[in-house]
Amino acid sequence: NRIADARIIAISNDPIAKLVEEKRFRADLYYRLAIFPIEVAPLRHRRQDVAPLARHLFARVRGVSEGDVELSQEAVDVLTAYDWPGNVRELRNVIERATILSGAAFPDAALLGSLLEPVMRHGSRSRGSPAGDEGLHLRTRLNEAEKELVAEALERSGGRRKPAALLLGIDPRNLAYYLRKHGLSPAPGSDGS
């Protein structure tokens, strides 16, 4: 007879002890697994970890050294303002999606914001945000400021997209997204380029 020598690492999003109490998880299995429990707080409670994790994930996706990855303060602000209900898996997916869209450099704040904005819009009020505080709601105010900046760039560029994108420091394809998002369009009669 051979005896297997194995260690099992089990992960759960729900507190297992509570599930055992509610008889939704087998107590005998819990006591076999719970030799050395490690509790990890959700990412929304560890915002200081978001930027280093994003840097690490980007380096893995691009196959470069973490030391070669530069994050702008604006990108860090966008990433840390989000609650990350899907924790590190969600962060990894956003970084991969943004990397595909951005090319070689770390994704800029505008692109990251555009990927997170639909999620924030559908679950618009952050956990613990009291009703009636919409006037101070960060994402709402950032969205308004974003629309004003895009409109101003269009105005300064005479409604031409490429110069407007240059003024905003974004790719013209990203500008097209913001134009659709905010219902803005180039000036009538301009060729849009």
VENZI-V346200 format. One record per residue. N is the residue number from 1. SS is DSSP state (alpha for helix, beta for strand, coil for the rest). OMEGA is omega as a letter, one per 40 degrees, with the letter a starting at -180 (NA if undefined). D_LAST is the distance of its C-alpha to the last C-alpha in whole Angstrom. Layout:
{{N	SS	OMEGA	D_LAST} {N	SS	OMEGA	D_LAST}}
//
This chain:
{{1	coil	i	76} {2	coil	i	73} {3	coil	i	71} {4	coil	i	67} {5	coil	a	66} {6	coil	i	63} {7	coil	a	61} {8	coil	i	58} {9	coil	a	55} {10	coil	a	54} {11	coil	i	52} {12	coil	i	51} {13	coil	a	49} {14	coil	i	52} {15	coil	a	55} {16	alpha	a	57} {17	alpha	i	60} {18	alpha	i	59} {19	alpha	i	59} {20	alpha	i	62} {21	alpha	a	64} {22	coil	a	62} {23	coil	i	64} {24	coil	i	60} {25	coil	a	61} {26	coil	a	64} {27	alpha	a	66} {28	alpha	i	67} {29	alpha	i	64} {30	alpha	a	63} {31	alpha	i	66} {32	alpha	a	65} {33	alpha	a	62} {34	coil	i	62} {35	coil	a	64} {36	coil	a	61} {37	coil	i	58} {38	coil	i	55} {39	coil	i	53} {40	coil	a	50} {41	coil	i	48} {42	coil	a	45} {43	alpha	a	41} {44	alpha	i	41} {45	alpha	i	44} {46	coil	a	43} {47	coil	i	40} {48	alpha	i	41} {49	alpha	a	41} {50	alpha	a	37} {51	alpha	i	35} {52	alpha	i	38} {53	alpha	i	38} {54	alpha	i	34} {55	alpha	i	34} {56	alpha	a	37} {57	alpha	i	35} {58	alpha	i	32} {59	alpha	i	34} {60	alpha	a	36} {61	alpha	a	33} {62	alpha	a	31} {63	coil	i	35} {64	coil	i	35} {65	coil	i	37} {66	alpha	i	37} {67	alpha	i	37} {68	alpha	a	34} {69	coil	i	32} {70	coil	i	30} {71	coil	i	30} {72	coil	i	28} {73	alpha	i	30} {74	alpha	i	27} {75	alpha	i	27} {76	alpha	a	31} {77	alpha	i	31} {78	alpha	a	29} {79	alpha	a	31} {80	alpha	i	34} {81	alpha	a	34} {82	coil	a	34} {83	coil	i	37} {84	coil	i	37} {85	coil	i	39} {86	coil	i	39} {87	alpha	a	40} {88	alpha	i	39} {89	alpha	i	38} {90	alpha	i	35} {91	alpha	i	34} {92	alpha	a	34} {93	alpha	i	32} {94	alpha	i	30} {95	alpha	i	29} {96	alpha	a	29} {97	alpha	a	27} {98	alpha	i	24} {99	alpha	i	25} {100	alpha	a	24} {101	alpha	a	21} {102	alpha	a	20} {103	coil	a	22} {104	coil	a	24} {105	coil	i	24} {106	coil	a	26} {107	coil	i	24} {108	coil	a	22} {109	alpha	a	23} {110	alpha	i	20} {111	alpha	i	21} {112	alpha	i	24} {113	alpha	a	24} {114	alpha	i	22} {115	alpha	a	25} {116	alpha	a	27} {117	alpha	i	26} {118	alpha	i	27} {119	alpha	a	31} {120	alpha	a	31} {121	alpha	a	30} {122	alpha	i	33} {123	coil	a	35} {124	coil	a	34} {125	coil	a	37} {126	coil	i	38} {127	coil	i	42} {128	coil	i	44} {129	coil	a	42} {130	coil	i	44} {131	coil	i	43} {132	coil	i	42} {133	coil	a	40} {134	alpha	i	37} {135	alpha	i	36} {136	alpha	a	36} {137	coil	a	35} {138	alpha	a	33} {139	alpha	i	30} {140	alpha	a	30} {141	alpha	i	29} {142	alpha	i	27} {143	alpha	i	25} {144	alpha	i	25} {145	alpha	i	24} {146	alpha	i	21} {147	alpha	i	20} {148	alpha	i	20} {149	alpha	i	18} {150	alpha	i	15} {151	alpha	i	16} {152	alpha	i	16} {153	alpha	i	13} {154	alpha	a	11} {155	alpha	a	14} {156	alpha	a	14} {157	coil	a	10} {158	coil	i	10} {159	coil	a	9} {160	coil	a	5} {161	alpha	a	5} {162	alpha	i	5} {163	alpha	i	8} {164	alpha	i	9} {165	alpha	i	10} {166	alpha	i	12} {167	alpha	a	14} {168	alpha	a	15} {169	coil	i	16} {170	coil	i	14} {171	coil	i	13} {172	alpha	i	9} {173	alpha	i	12} {174	alpha	i	14} {175	alpha	i	11} {176	alpha	i	11} {177	alpha	a	15} {178	alpha	i	15} {179	alpha	i	14} {180	alpha	a	16} {181	alpha	a	19} {182	alpha	i	19} {183	coil	i	18} {184	coil	i	15} {185	coil	i	12} {186	coil	a	9} {187	coil	i	11} {188	coil	i	12} {189	coil	i	11} {190	coil	a	8} {191	coil	i	6} {192	coil	a	4} {193	coil	NA	0}}
//
